[in-house]
Amino acid sequence: MSKKIVAPYPNLRLRRLRQSSSVRELFQETHVHPHDLIYPIFIRESDDEPYISTMPGIQRYAVDALPKEVEAAYSLGIRAILLFPKTPNSLKTDDAKEAFNPKNLICQAIRKIKASVPDMLVLTDVALDPYTSHGHDGFVKNGKIENDRTIEALVKQVLNQVEAGADGICPSDLMDGRIQAIRQTLEAKNHPDVLLISYAIKYASVLYGPFRTGVGANLQGDKKTYQINPANVNESLRSIQQNIMEGADAIIIKPGITSLDIIAKAQDFGAPIWAYQVSGEYAMIKYAAQHNALDEEKTFYEMLLSLKRAGAGKIITYAAKEIAQRLHSSS
């Protein structure tokens, strides 16, 4: 086995590699490109409130406004978006039946985008929380989440979104066995080319708060019986391995900046790893910048660079358009 050789000072002066911007760029090991970024987009009914109070600069888009926004992202080099609907409260039920409606918000959005910007990859979230009256990702019985019954509903939700034209499916519910069930169903229903990108790591984090405002979640209680304990490394790695074995094409890890160790360890599995810079991470940078505590643009870039350095191949971030614009301006 070859060993890395480090020469002693003064034979090696590492500051030689930092002496000017041109030298630093020449030796830069990690880069962020627009095609590394995935842009999450919130969808709303046309008469709903567009602005999200907890996420400065982010809004919900009516379906008819999506083509312009998606085209703008595509022109910046972004090649994939991830859709999240804000379902009206009147359509939220215990049985989440709106998730299976072929005319629901997310299905309308998929069709609109694929008709107007066909080359943009449309990824969709798979979980029942945007559609349940209690805000949980699965069915609740006697205060507990019903794992297997929920999986049956998730498979129906997947087929509804795939038949609308989704290029990829991103299950974020964390039910045991759902990746295998979805993969088998996609094969059986002649959808072998649909991407299956699994949230194998979704920690029970406080950093999702602004997102829940964005989708209008009415969460009752917490999600600690199905989201992963942030203290656990081995459990996290077992979850990644299991999801890959069940048929996931790539793995999502969230929150991003608090999971750098897991992103790095996940490289051993050989599957593509995506990091999600979640709403709380985004909001903290925005609020700090508003109070002149941080340079917003440079902070976003440094955070994304750190995720790439840890091993993330792609990054889901609400700042995708801003970062892509910065990269274009500096190129």
C-alpha positions in Angstrom: 0.0 0.0 0.0 1.4 3.4 -1.0 1.9 6.0 1.7 1.4 9.7 1.4 4.7 11.6 1.8 4.9 14.9 3.5 8.2 16.7 3.3 9.5 18.6 6.3 9.9 22.4 6.4 11.4 24.2 4.6 11.3 21.6 1.8 7.6 22.0 2.0 6.1 25.4 2.5 2.3 25.0 2.3 1.8 28.7 2.2 3.2 28.6 -1.4 -0.2 27.2 -2.3 -2.0 30.2 -0.8 0.1 33.2 -2.0 -2.3 34.7 -4.5 -5.8 34.2 -5.9 -4.5 32.6 -9.0 -2.4 30.1 -7.1 -5.2 29.3 -4.7 -7.6 28.6 -7.6 -5.0 26.4 -9.3 -4.7 24.2 -6.2 -8.3 24.3 -5.1 -9.5 20.7 -4.5 -13.2 21.2 -4.1 -15.6 23.1 -6.3 -19.3 23.9 -6.4 -21.0 24.1 -9.8 -24.6 25.1 -10.7 -25.3 21.5 -11.8 -24.4 20.4 -8.2 -27.4 22.3 -6.9 -31.0 21.1 -6.5 -33.6 23.8 -6.0 -36.6 23.1 -3.7 -39.8 24.9 -4.7 -43.0 25.4 -2.6 -46.3 25.3 -4.5 -49.6 26.9 -3.4 -53.1 27.5 -4.5 -53.4 30.7 -6.5 -55.3 32.5 -3.7 -53.0 31.4 -0.9 -50.3 33.5 0.7 -47.1 33.5 -1.3 -44.6 34.6 1.3 -43.1 32.5 4.0 -42.5 34.5 7.2 -39.8 32.3 8.5 -37.8 32.0 5.2 -36.7 35.4 3.9 -36.5 35.6 0.2 -38.5 32.4 -0.3 -42.0 32.2 -1.6 -44.7 29.7 -2.6 -45.5 29.7 -6.3 -48.9 29.3 -7.9 -48.9 26.6 -10.6 -49.2 29.1 -13.4 -46.1 30.9 -12.2 -43.9 27.9 -12.1 -42.7 27.9 -15.7 -41.0 31.3 -15.4 -39.3 30.3 -12.1 -38.1 27.0 -13.3 -36.9 28.4 -16.6 -34.9 31.0 -14.7 -33.3 28.2 -12.6 -32.5 26.2 -15.7 -30.9 29.2 -17.4 -28.5 29.4 -14.4 -27.4 25.8 -14.9 -29.6 24.1 -12.3 -30.8 20.8 -13.7 -33.1 19.5 -10.9 -35.9 20.8 -8.7 -37.7 19.3 -5.7 -41.3 20.1 -5.2 -43.3 20.6 -2.0 -47.0 21.5 -1.9 -48.8 23.6 0.7 -52.1 21.8 0.7 -55.1 23.8 1.9 -56.2 22.9 5.4 -59.7 22.1 4.0 -58.1 19.2 2.1 -56.1 17.7 4.9 -57.6 14.6 6.4 -56.6 11.7 8.7 -56.4 9.4 5.7 -54.4 11.8 3.5 -56.6 11.1 0.6 -55.5 14.3 -1.3 -52.1 12.7 -1.7 -53.7 10.3 -4.2 -55.7 12.9 -6.1 -54.3 13.0 -9.7 -55.3 16.7 -9.8 -53.6 17.7 -6.5 -51.2 20.6 -6.4 -48.0 18.6 -6.9 -49.4 16.7 -9.9 -50.6 19.9 -11.5 -47.1 21.3 -10.9 -45.3 18.3 -12.4 -47.4 18.5 -15.6 -47.0 22.2 -15.9 -43.2 22.1 -15.5 -42.7 19.1 -17.8 -44.8 20.8 -20.5 -42.9 24.1 -20.3 -39.3 23.1 -19.3 -39.1 19.4 -20.3 -35.3 19.1 -19.7 -35.6 20.1 -16.0 -35.6 17.1 -13.8 -38.6 17.1 -11.5 -38.2 15.4 -8.2 -41.0 15.0 -5.8 -41.3 14.5 -2.0 -43.0 11.4 -0.9 -44.6 11.5 2.6 -48.1 12.0 3.9 -47.4 15.0 6.2 -48.5 17.7 3.6 -51.9 15.9 3.4 -52.6 14.8 7.0 -54.6 16.8 9.5 -52.1 15.9 12.2 -49.0 16.7 10.3 -47.3 13.3 10.5 -45.7 11.4 7.7 -47.8 8.4 8.2 -51.1 7.2 9.6 -51.6 7.5 13.3 -53.5 4.9 15.4 -53.7 5.1 19.2 -50.9 7.7 19.2 -48.5 5.5 17.1 -47.4 5.6 13.5 -48.6 2.6 11.5 -45.6 1.6 9.5 -47.0 -1.0 7.1 -50.3 0.7 6.4 -48.4 3.9 5.7 -46.2 2.1 3.2 -49.2 1.0 1.2 -50.3 4.7 1.0 -46.8 5.9 0.0 -46.8 3.4 -2.9 -50.1 4.9 -4.1 -48.7 8.4 -3.7 -45.6 7.5 -5.7 -47.7 6.1 -8.6 -49.8 9.2 -8.6 -46.8 11.4 -9.0 -45.0 9.2 -11.5 -48.0 9.0 -13.7 -48.1 12.8 -13.6 -44.6 12.8 -15.0 -42.2 13.0 -12.1 -38.6 12.0 -13.1 -37.6 11.1 -9.5 -39.2 10.1 -6.2 -37.8 11.2 -2.9 -39.4 9.3 0.1 -38.8 11.4 3.2 -41.1 9.5 5.6 -38.6 7.0 7.1 -41.0 4.1 7.3 -39.1 0.8 7.5 -39.2 -1.1 4.2 -40.7 1.7 2.1 -37.8 1.8 -0.4 -38.1 -1.9 -1.2 -41.8 -1.6 -1.6 -41.6 1.5 -3.9 -38.8 0.0 -6.0 -40.7 -3.3 -6.5 -43.8 -1.4 -7.5 -42.0 0.8 -10.0 -40.6 -2.3 -11.6 -44.0 -4.1 -11.6 -45.8 -1.0 -13.0 -43.3 -0.6 -15.9 -41.5 2.5 -14.4 -38.0 1.1 -14.2 -36.3 4.4 -15.2 -37.9 6.5 -12.4 -35.1 7.7 -10.0 -35.5 6.6 -6.4 -33.7 9.1 -4.1 -34.1 8.1 -0.5 -33.9 10.2 2.6 -32.0 7.5 4.4 -30.8 10.0 7.0 -33.4 12.5 8.3 -32.5 13.4 11.8 -35.1 14.5 14.3 -33.9 18.0 14.1 -35.0 21.4 15.3 -33.8 22.9 12.0 -37.0 22.0 10.0 -39.1 24.6 11.6 -39.2 27.2 8.8 -40.0 24.4 6.3 -43.0 23.4 8.3 -44.3 26.9 8.1 -43.6 26.8 4.4 -45.9 23.8 3.8 -48.4 24.8 6.5 -47.8 21.8 8.6 -50.1 21.3 11.6 -47.8 18.9 13.5 -49.2 17.4 16.6 -46.4 16.1 18.8 -43.0 15.2 17.3 -41.5 12.8 14.8 -38.9 11.1 17.1 -40.4 7.6 16.7 -39.5 7.5 13.0 -36.9 10.2 12.4 -33.3 9.3 13.4 -31.8 10.3 16.8 -29.0 12.8 15.9 -26.8 11.2 18.5 -26.5 7.9 16.6 -23.8 7.1 14.0 -24.1 3.3 13.7 -27.8 3.5 13.3 -27.4 6.1 10.6 -24.9 4.0 8.6 -27.2 0.9 8.9 -30.1 3.0 7.5 -28.0 4.1 4.5 -26.9 0.5 3.8 -30.4 -0.8 4.1 -31.8 1.9 1.7 -29.2 1.1 -0.9 -29.8 -2.6 -0.7 -33.6 -2.0 -1.1 -33.0 -0.1 -4.4 -32.2 3.5 -3.7 -30.3 5.2 -6.6 -28.9 7.9 -4.2 -29.1 8.9 -0.6 -30.2 12.2 0.9 -28.7 13.3 4.3 -30.3 16.1 6.3 -29.7 18.5 7.9 -26.5 19.2 5.9 -24.0 21.1 8.0 -24.7 19.1 11.2 -24.1 15.8 9.3 -20.7 16.3 7.8 -19.3 13.3 9.6 -22.1 11.0 8.3 -21.7 12.4 4.8 -18.0 11.5 4.9 -18.5 8.0 6.3 -21.2 7.3 3.7 -18.6 7.4 1.0 -17.7 3.9 1.9 -21.0 2.6 0.5 -20.2 3.8 -3.0 -23.7 5.3 -3.7 -24.3 8.9 -4.7 -24.7 11.0 -1.6 -26.8 14.2 -1.5 -26.8 16.8 1.3 -29.9 18.9 2.2 -29.1 22.4 3.5 -32.4 22.6 5.3 -34.7 25.5 6.0 -33.2 26.3 9.5 -29.7 26.5 8.0 -31.0 28.8 5.3 -32.9 31.0 7.7 -30.0 31.3 10.1 -27.7 32.7 7.4 -30.4 35.0 6.1 -31.2 36.5 9.5 -27.5 36.8 10.4 -26.9 38.7 7.2 -29.9 41.0 7.8 -28.2 42.0 11.1 -24.8 42.5 9.4 -23.3 39.6 11.3 -22.3 37.6 8.2 -21.7 38.2 4.5 -24.7 36.2 3.1 -23.2 35.3 -0.3 -19.9 34.2 1.1 -21.4 32.2 4.0 -23.7 30.3 1.7 -20.8 29.4 -0.6 -18.6 28.3 2.3 -21.4 26.1 3.7 -22.0 24.5 0.4 -18.3 24.1 -0.2 -18.0 22.3 3.2 -20.8 19.9 2.2 -19.0 19.1 -1.1 -15.7 18.7 0.7 -17.3 16.2 3.1 -18.4 14.1 0.1 -21.8 15.3 -1.0 -22.2 15.0 -4.8 -25.3 17.2 -4.9 -26.8 19.7 -2.5 -30.4 20.6 -2.1 -30.5 24.2 -1.0 -33.1 27.1 -1.0 -30.2 29.4 -2.0 -29.6 27.4 -5.3 -30.5 30.3 -7.6 -28.5 32.8 -5.6 -25.4 30.5 -5.5 -25.8 29.7 -9.2 -26.0 33.4 -10.1 -22.8 34.0 -8.0 -21.0 31.2 -9.8 -21.9 32.6 -13.2 -20.9 36.1 -12.2 -17.5 35.0 -10.9 -16.7 32.7 -13.9 
